Amino acid sequence: MAQNRFIPFSRPWVDETEIEAVGEVIASKWISTGPKTAEFEQRFAEYIGVKHALAVSSCTAALHLSLVAAEIGEGDEVITTPYTFTATAEAIGYTGARPVFVDIHPLTLNIDVSKIEEKITPRTKAIMPVHFAGLPCDIDGILDICQEHELVFIDDAAHAIPAEYNGHHIGSIGDLSAFSFYANKNLTTGEGGMITTNSDYFASIIKPMRLHGLDKDAWARQSNRSIWYYEVASQGYKYNMTDIQAAMGLCQLMKLDKQHEIRRKYAQIYEAELSEVREIMTPQAEDLNPIGKQATSVHSWYLYIIQLQTSQLKINRDEFIDAMGDRNVECSVHYIPLHLFAFYQKRYGYQEGDFPNAEFAFQRVVSLPMHPGLTEEDIYIVIDTIKKILR
Ligand SMILES: Cc1ncc(COP(=O)(O)O)c(C=O)c1O
């Protein structure tokens, strides 16, 4: 019988604090990019432990600007994973470069570093891994390859706040990192993103590009006597963040460690209760990629993804998710491998069968409810529901 309470897969963790902060910005009448955005950038950089944080309108914009700053364009190749949201490869496509997919490791679901070098050609300019679900990928392994082949390391860190790798926050390692503050992320501004880098050079290029290539934004101009004057310094984009978003981001940043603590606790409960279930493979909490150097990671637990051992079940993954839904537990699937979409097949010539590990995982993965708005009781209801269905 269905349990009564609906358990949502994901919900933003927002309350009166965000409502008040956003209200104050609106009341101030300075509602686009301004002092709140600057404050959010500064606090974010301090939190991550990185020199520059540059706020933008989305992670997709952050990825695009990072690629443009690295001078990636027509005819170039960027190595990435097919097991991601389309935004990762889409941003590569914006520049005219080709996304070159490398299959994933079946345990971590992160890019398989041992398979990267065979895909490097004279056209390869960058490696863009995703820290899938919030599990840091084999960064040392990738950095070694980047160094040897003189490639730029741009990480798609959409899932990876506040993940850590060898004691450093994701976003403070490598050349450029792109974060997402979309509605369901660990830190949300509704829509939004951030680029982090320790490079003064990359920061100086990206800064004006976020707003039409202007040398001064409206806030910088109004604090100056020549309010109307600006130079167009470079080719730019309309990718700036607003102070309304930044006000929300500042509140979310204050709560980030607390919400991560809750996610960690829930991940531990899931692991304790589900790792013994024969038909389920629970996710790796640390990068166990046996190919790279051993690293200590902190998972962000943006997603908690189990893999069903479907050969041992009478139902398939879709039927399992439907059965969970019938019992008021909402689940999801991350992701449909990009090479299975008609667009990627038509534009880049990929086809089914190209990345067997990604396809195998896709048939089996289930993302369970995971967000700080759930109670411990909710987590046990999810576990109980799974066990009942599998029985
Ligand atoms: C791995 C990955 N990269 C990029 C994005 C795009 O983020 P945004 O919606 O902020 O552009 C997402 C969105 O969920 C994502 O999952």
The ligand as a MOL file (V3000), in Angstrom:
LIG
                    3D

  0  0  0     0  0            999 V3000
M  V30 BEGIN CTAB
M  V30 COUNTS 16 16 0 0 0
M  V30 BEGIN ATOM
M  V30 1 C 27.0740 18.3590 -15.1780 0
M  V30 2 C 26.3390 19.6250 -15.4890 0
M  V30 3 N 26.9640 20.5940 -16.1650 0
M  V30 4 C 26.3540 21.7530 -16.4690 0
M  V30 5 C 25.0570 21.9940 -16.0840 0
M  V30 6 C 24.4060 23.2810 -16.4750 0
M  V30 7 O 24.1350 24.0800 -15.3770 0
M  V30 8 P 23.2450 25.4090 -15.5350 0
M  V30 9 O 21.8300 24.9840 -15.5540 0
M  V30 10 O 23.5940 26.2230 -14.3270 0
M  V30 11 O 23.6880 26.0510 -16.7990 0
M  V30 12 C 24.3610 21.0270 -15.3640 0
M  V30 13 C 22.9860 21.2650 -14.9380 0
M  V30 14 O 22.4010 20.5720 -14.1720 0
M  V30 15 C 25.0120 19.8040 -15.0580 0
M  V30 16 O 24.3830 18.8220 -14.4030 0
M  V30 END ATOM
M  V30 BEGIN BOND
M  V30 1 1 1 2
M  V30 2 1 2 3
M  V30 3 2 2 15
M  V30 4 2 3 4
M  V30 5 1 4 5
M  V30 6 1 5 6
M  V30 7 2 5 12
M  V30 8 1 6 7
M  V30 9 1 7 8
M  V30 10 2 8 9
M  V30 11 1 8 10
M  V30 12 1 8 11
M  V30 13 1 12 13
M  V30 14 1 12 15
M  V30 15 2 13 14
M  V30 16 1 15 16
M  V30 END BOND
M  V30 END CTAB
M  END
